[in-house]
Amino acid sequence: MRVLITGANGFIGTHVTRHLLDASHTLRGLVRPGASDPNVALLRDWGVEVVENADDANPCEGIEGIVHLIGSIRKPKDTTFAQMHEGETSSLVEQADEAGVKRFVYISAPGASETAKSEYLRTKWLAEDAIRDEDFEHVILRTSLVVGRRVGHRDSKLMRRLFTMAREKKKMPVLGDGSNALQPIHIANLAEAIEQALTQPALANQTLGLGGPEALTMDQIVTAILRAAGHPEKPLKHIPLGLAKFLAPILQALMSDPPIEKAQVLAMEETEPIDFAEVQALFPRVEFIRFEEALQEYS
């Protein structure tokens, strides 16, 4: 299949690109205008056709499938959540429809909803809705926390931040009371699931939760990271969500890279559990990697 990947030079993008190439797909990678980071050169070395997101060309011409990865839970610097998620997705959907794309795979988030308090989750849902309105086949994967080591020159920003704090902080900060649960999925498993979402007829026109084999509380996740970082003795410091909501906009105004943002805090309260038995049934060929095993890659 000839596939277009948006955000191909990002953390998830490089993994998905490499997996799809190994599965004999032909790739076109869509990157921001002027992008020149080392992963762009890496994509070209792999034989990927790299194109910039320019207004005067349709990147979907000649494409059969799309993997749409552009998005962020951190507030974008030069645009808005609405423009990043809904606006860019709507534009891509129109281009895909014009070009006759057969299947569109979108990475969304658990808890995406029209009524979500979190702007991140609300605009993710609006992007989903733009995709569902078109005639081509689609698969929407509401994906939990993605972990695992990098391909190329990028890694998960969140995991890198957590490991840095585990090594440098005297106490490990945890948002909330630590009971909020996530289902971490290894990046290799996500790439496998995306390839199947592109190619399996049975998955067409579905919105699916996607997570790993364990539902882990934030306390369990952070404690495991402390062990992997070699600092199991460090205590946890819980930050009440009410305080985090108050501090987030102040930190965003004062810092270029704040440790917490309002959208992140609200999304924590609205995330939804994922039925892993259903995930296994939908993706039977994927051998899911447990969180502790994934963390060994960081040592």
FENWO-V865101 format. One record per residue. RES is the residue in one small letter. PHI is phi in radians with two decimals (* if undefined). PSI is psi in radians with two decimals (999 if undefined). BURIAL is + if it has 16 or more other C-alpha atoms within 10 Angstrom, else -. Layout:
BEGIN
res phi psi burial
RES PHI PSI BURIAL
RES PHI PSI BURIAL
END
This chain:
BEGIN
res phi psi burial
m * 2.48 -
r -1.60 2.05 +
v -2.14 2.39 +
l -1.76 2.26 +
i -2.03 2.11 +
t -1.50 2.52 +
g 1.16 0.61 +
a -1.14 -0.39 +
n -1.62 0.14 +
g -1.51 -3.08 +
f -1.03 -0.99 +
i -1.19 -0.68 +
g -1.02 -0.75 +
t -1.17 -0.68 +
h -1.13 -0.83 +
v -1.11 -0.73 +
t -1.02 -0.86 +
r -1.08 -0.72 +
h -1.15 -0.76 +
l -1.17 -0.64 +
l -1.09 -0.75 +
d -1.15 -0.41 -
a -1.60 0.23 -
s 1.30 0.39 -
h -1.48 2.76 -
t -1.78 2.28 +
l -2.03 2.44 +
r -2.11 2.21 +
g -1.85 2.17 +
l -1.70 2.17 +
v -2.23 2.91 +
r -1.15 2.60 -
p -0.98 2.28 -
g 1.43 0.06 -
a -1.06 2.25 -
s -2.46 0.36 -
d -1.22 2.89 -
p -1.00 -0.47 -
n -1.22 -0.46 +
v -1.12 -0.77 +
a -1.11 -0.66 -
l -1.09 -0.76 +
l -1.02 -0.77 +
r -1.13 -0.67 -
d -1.07 -0.58 -
w -1.35 -0.15 -
g 1.63 0.27 -
v -1.40 2.41 +
e -1.39 1.92 -
v -1.67 2.20 +
v -2.24 2.64 +
e -1.66 2.64 -
n -1.34 1.37 +
a -1.79 2.69 -
d -1.32 -0.35 -
d -1.67 0.17 -
a -2.52 2.59 -
n -1.70 1.90 -
p -1.22 -0.15 +
c -1.60 -0.08 +
e -1.04 2.24 -
g 1.38 0.14 -
i -1.73 2.44 +
e -1.72 -0.65 +
g -2.35 2.61 +
i -2.16 2.40 +
v -2.01 1.94 +
h -1.77 1.91 +
l -1.94 -0.16 +
i -1.14 2.26 +
g 2.83 2.83 +
s -2.79 2.48 -
i -1.45 -0.27 +
r -1.57 2.39 +
k -1.02 2.16 +
p -1.16 2.58 -
k -1.32 -0.73 -
d -1.87 0.15 -
t -2.68 -2.82 -
t -2.15 2.88 -
f -1.02 -0.72 +
a -1.07 -0.76 +
q -1.22 -0.71 -
m -1.14 -0.84 +
h -1.53 -1.08 +
e -1.27 -0.86 +
g -1.10 -0.91 +
e -1.17 -0.62 -
t -1.17 -0.76 +
s -1.05 -0.72 +
s -1.11 -0.76 -
l -1.15 -0.68 +
v -1.04 -0.77 +
e -1.08 -0.76 -
q -1.15 -0.68 +
a -1.12 -0.71 +
d -1.12 -0.75 -
e -1.09 -0.63 -
a -1.51 -0.10 +
g 1.33 0.57 +
v -1.08 2.47 +
k -1.57 -0.66 +
r -2.50 2.48 +
f -2.22 2.06 +
v -1.89 2.21 +
y -2.16 2.35 +
i -1.67 1.94 +
s -1.94 -2.70 +
a -2.46 2.51 +
p -1.03 2.30 +
g 1.72 -0.08 +
a -1.00 2.25 +
s -2.78 2.62 +
e -1.11 -0.47 -
t -1.87 0.19 -
a -1.07 2.49 +
k -1.24 -0.62 -
s -1.25 2.17 +
e -1.07 -0.59 +
y -1.02 -0.90 +
l -1.22 -0.62 +
r -1.17 -0.74 +
t -1.31 -0.48 +
k -1.07 -0.74 +
w -1.13 -0.70 +
l -1.09 -0.65 +
a -1.12 -0.78 +
e -0.97 -0.78 +
d -1.11 -0.67 +
a -1.08 -0.65 +
i -1.25 -0.76 +
r -1.13 -0.41 +
d -1.32 -0.23 -
e -1.58 2.94 -
d -1.48 -0.37 -
f -1.25 2.80 +
e -1.20 2.56 +
h -2.42 2.71 +
v -2.39 2.13 +
i -1.89 2.12 +
l -1.91 1.88 +
r -1.49 1.72 +
t -1.76 2.33 +
s -1.34 -2.97 +
l -0.92 2.20 +
v -1.73 2.23 +
v -2.22 2.98 +
g 2.10 2.74 +
r -1.32 2.89 +
r -1.45 2.76 +
v -1.93 2.33 +
g 1.44 -2.38 +
h -2.04 0.24 -
r -2.23 2.62 +
d -2.33 2.99 +
s -1.08 2.11 +
k -1.09 -0.69 -
l -1.13 -0.80 -
m -1.15 -0.68 +
r -1.08 -0.72 -
r -1.12 -0.77 -
l -1.11 -0.73 +
f -1.20 -0.64 +
t -1.08 -0.79 -
m -1.12 -0.68 +
a -1.06 -0.57 +
r -1.52 -0.51 +
e -1.86 -0.50 -
k -1.46 2.54 -
k -1.27 -0.60 -
k -2.21 2.47 -
m -1.54 1.98 +
p -1.25 2.45 +
v -2.34 2.20 +
l -1.24 2.32 +
g 1.36 -2.85 +
d -1.52 0.05 -
g 1.53 0.03 +
s -1.62 -0.20 -
n -1.08 2.29 +
a -1.86 2.49 +
l -2.25 2.88 +
q -2.19 1.41 +
p -0.99 2.39 +
i -2.11 2.36 +
h -1.23 2.49 +
i -1.02 -0.60 +
a -1.14 -0.69 +
n -1.18 -0.66 +
l -1.08 -0.76 +
a -1.06 -0.72 +
e -1.10 -0.76 +
a -1.13 -0.67 +
i -1.13 -0.72 +
e -1.08 -0.71 +
q -1.20 -0.64 +
a -1.09 -0.53 +
l -1.28 -0.55 +
t -2.01 -0.33 -
q -1.56 2.07 -
p -1.02 -0.61 -
a -1.16 -0.33 -
l -1.59 -0.06 +
a -1.06 2.41 +
n 1.09 0.67 +
q -2.10 2.62 -
t -1.95 2.02 +
l -2.17 2.43 +
g -1.34 2.46 +
l -2.41 2.05 +
g -2.65 3.08 +
g -1.44 -3.05 +
p -1.34 -0.12 +
e -2.23 2.33 +
a -1.61 1.93 +
l -2.03 2.40 +
t -1.26 2.84 +
m -1.07 -0.63 +
d -1.05 -0.76 +
q -1.17 -0.71 +
i -1.11 -0.84 +
v -1.19 -0.69 +
t -1.08 -0.70 +
a -1.15 -0.65 +
i -1.16 -0.70 +
l -1.05 -0.74 +
r -1.10 -0.79 +
a -1.14 -0.53 +
a -1.46 -0.06 +
g 1.49 0.34 -
h -2.31 1.02 +
p -1.18 -0.29 -
e -1.42 -0.24 -
k -1.20 2.38 +
p -1.37 2.80 -
l -1.60 2.54 +
k -2.12 1.85 -
h -1.43 2.31 -
i -1.90 1.97 -
p -0.94 2.45 -
l -1.08 -0.60 +
g -1.08 -0.74 -
l -1.17 -0.70 -
a -1.10 -0.70 +
k -1.10 -0.67 +
f -1.20 -0.74 -
l -1.35 -0.53 -
a -0.95 -0.91 +
p -1.14 -0.52 +
i -1.17 -0.81 -
l -1.13 -0.65 +
q -1.12 -0.60 +
a -1.30 -0.50 -
l -1.69 -0.40 -
m -2.16 2.51 -
s -1.32 -0.46 -
d -2.37 1.26 -
p -1.16 2.58 -
p -1.22 -0.46 -
i -2.39 2.64 +
e -2.34 2.69 +
k -1.01 -0.74 +
a -1.06 -0.64 +
q -1.16 -0.76 +
v -1.12 -0.80 +
l -1.14 -0.68 +
a -1.11 -0.58 +
m -1.05 -0.64 +
e -1.32 -0.33 -
e -2.00 0.05 +
t -1.13 2.68 +
e -2.03 2.57 +
p -1.19 2.72 +
i -2.04 2.34 +
d -1.43 1.76 +
f -1.20 -0.52 +
a -1.06 -0.67 -
e -1.19 -0.69 -
v -1.04 -0.81 +
q -1.07 -0.70 +
a -1.18 -0.61 -
l -1.38 -0.54 +
f -2.19 1.16 +
p -1.18 -0.36 -
r -1.48 -0.16 -
v -1.50 2.19 +
e -1.64 1.72 -
f -1.25 2.38 +
i -1.67 2.31 +
r -1.33 2.77 -
f -1.08 -0.79 +
e -1.06 -0.65 -
e -1.17 -0.70 -
a -1.08 -0.65 +
l -1.19 -0.41 +
q -1.08 -0.44 -
e -1.22 -0.29 -
y -1.61 -0.12 -
s -1.47 999 -
END
